[in-house]
Amino acid sequence: MQKLFGTDGIRGVANIFPMNVETAVAIGKAIAKYFRDHGKTNKGHIVIGQDTRLSGDMLAQAVAAGACSVGLDVCLLGVLPTPGIAYATIASGALAGVVISASHNPFEDNGIKIFDARGYKLFDDTERQIESIIDSGVANKLAPSHEIGRLKHGNHAGSQYVDFLRHNTKINHLKNFKIAIDCANGATFHVAPALFKGLGATVFPIGCDPNGTNINDSCGSQHPQRLAHIVVENGADLGLAFDGDGDRLIAVDEKGHILSGDQIMAILAKHLHESGVLRNSVVVATVMSNLGFRMALHQMNIKLFTTQVGDRYVMQRMLEEDAVLGGEDSGHMILRDAHTTGDGLMAALRLIEALQRKAQPLSEMAKVMTIFPQKLINVDVKSKPDLAAIPEISQTIARAEESLGESGRVLVRYSGTQNKCRVMVEGPTEAQTNGLCAEIAATIKKILG
């Protein structure tokens, strides 16, 4: 079997390998085998949750069937944000947690992400071992009839997750707050309104009517323009946009301006630093973070460590540096003093805490960083050869880097979950940045597109 795991679990078009029933059953068996062996127990259970995609039921139950067939019990949590599934894994004492979601991708896609018993996403070595179990067939030894696993439903997982969030915020009430939220017709569609209404806020919800095919469709963190309109139209204090599985947050200020993940992280970094809880004065981000973010942290005397793209790599570095804040410009944010994975709702609560503490509008707090002009172009590619080994591409990149010098940077990388090459350029002016990015993208498209 070809390699399954990418940047963030397994992902692909539903009903086509690797996101078909056969692979899902094999994954269920392999997860049961791996975590039962490492937990040194023949008992225990795993939890499985999903977002609102049409294919979610099929794949969740296929993974469950695989696990039950080799003798492990399964608790189906239903629709629940990815961080809620991580919490349920820990709270229920599960051997592992499984998420059926393709995050911000369109509804046709789906994916499988796995948490260990501590609520952490798996690192590369563990993923390789699970793939090896599938390839070797050692998990195909089925349980005898009297040892087949049982299936149950976790009907209160959503309310338990909301209680967890409320327990981990200093917000007492939001009686005078108006908040617009966009749940992307995804996994937060029920818990996000319940959380903020429960805290007393006046809530203007959109993207809360999932039908299986409208997840991330012109809404959510990938498309916050409608939310910006709702914020201004209703005089809201801020807008909060989540992605399909609820681990990303993009914010909108009271004037309708859309804030990037970097801007939110800069606000949180300042808030935590001034509150004396930014352990070691360290923040972890990825190579995609804006130069303005780096400069803002430098001015606050906060050290920045960078990783490759992927929030599990951010978490790995956070553990190494004992950092409490990390994330990505895409809106993934990890508050490690509260949770083990990226959590859009937790990040939203911390952002509101910062607003209450400063008693300033979000537009004012966003001035903590200045965004450098940045251009990102995604190029569809047929294959993913080493870019450095293709002279025309490598020379085009080198010329752009020479043109920018110390005043900008170029980052060209393949997507870990799609057949795309991402070209990002940052520079001192919009014209130069856009021009260089377009030139590199055109060269890649000509050769690999």
Helices and strands as residue ranges (DSSP letters): E 10-13, H 21-38, E 45-50, H 56-69, E 73-79, H 82-91, E 96-100, E 109-116, H 124-136, G 138-140, G 145-147, E 151-153, H 157-167, E 178-182, H 191-198, E 202-206, G 220-222, H 225-234, E 238-242, E 249-252, E 258-259, H 261-274, G 279-281, E 282-286, H 291-299, E 303-307, H 311-321, E 325-327, E 333-335, H 344-358, H 362-365, G 366-368, E 374-380, G 387-389, H 391-404, G 405-407, E 409-414, E 420-426, H 430-448
